[in-house]
Amino acid sequence: MDELLSTIDAALARKGLSDAAASKLAVGNYALIKNLRSSRATSPEDRRTNFHALQKLADVLGLECYFGPPRETGPVQQVMINGSDYAQIPLHDASLAAGGGMENSTEHVVEHMAFKRDWLKREGINTSAARLARVQGDSMMPTIAPGDVVLIDTSKRTPPLRTAHTIDVRHRAPIFALRGTDGAQVKRLLRPAEDQLLLVSDNPDYLPRIMQLTEGAESNIIGKVVWWGHTNRE
């Protein structure tokens, strides 16, 4: 088996996904990985696959688009705690609104939080692309509360293309941080069509919103929220 399929198989096992399920999440149909495995290709070099589809599959499987374990592209401070290797992830002086959006005049690093490197690797989180920020507002309650810290993987910026009714997506759609015309916010994101983005809140008091995707609009997506931590302020 060639390196591409070996890497896909390892990621499928890690995520607990079948060929069909991963393909459906990535491109909206079940045949992407099946076609990659097709015996009609006499060699890996003869196999032809749409690059954009591979990029979406990489996002679903927690891989970079070169199809390998996420690579660190910049310096990340390393610390040892009780013999374990930790990465220092920067917490930025920026707030993400769980609501209508929030403007941030400064985004400099104010402190760091340590995350175990083994855990980051196991979750497919690109350490050098990881960032932390705080959330304000209640639109993502009860999942994310005001004041919670979220960990964002800025290397994952492509919401899945998935046709679904709003009532079905509230607990299935991945959470992303994004910039809009009214500031930075955190929402569940889906693409019901290539040119549309559906913003879904977990708080039922906030209705889903549709945004039209223009050329280059995905650059406004900061990254995928892959972890959040709650501080009990009672």
Phi, psi and omega in degrees: 000139183283169188298323181300309182291326177299317180293319178298316180299318179296319180290322177300316179296320181294322181273347182071035182247149172274168175306311185295317183295316180295320179297318180297317179296324185282311190232002176088001174221170191266001195258357188302305182290325176302318179293325177296327181275357187305134179285355178293337178278121183285340177204160179305327182291336181276346183287133181242126180219140179299127184297321181298323178294319177296322178297318179292321178295321178299319178298316180297322186269001180072036180241161168278164187289348174281358178060071174198176177302142181308132183261146174273126185253001180206171182289132175233124182298133181253137176226151177250126179233117181052039177081000180256148183271123180240150173253138179271109182265130184287137172259119185270151177280067182212148179242141176253125183278128166268075187172235188270354181117152183218131177278140178235115181281334177227147181225031181284162182283129181254334176194182179229155172235141184266130176236140181296129181297322179300319179293316178302316180294318181296325180275000179071029182268126179285106188302315183286347178257004183277138179221154178242145175208163179261152181252137174238149180099167189243012185289342178258011174292144006269003184292306181238125184260159175303133181093349179295149174263134178244143176260124185244129172265103185285356176276349180250104188228018182241104176295151182290146173273112187209125176272118181203155175283149183306322183295338181271342190265349189302326183248005182248331185289139177292156181262134179231155167261138182212160175254132176239186179295337181254014175119191183273142181209171179232128183210161165285136184237138171224156171245096177292341175211164183302327186254018181227148176233129180256121179259119186239132175261151175281333177284117184296348177288345180252121182282149175298152179233144176257131174243138175280134179266115175263174181303124178081006184293334180295344177294344178280351176277118184288317180163176182273134175280116187250353180194150172215150181235135184256134175257121179282113184258011181285000000 
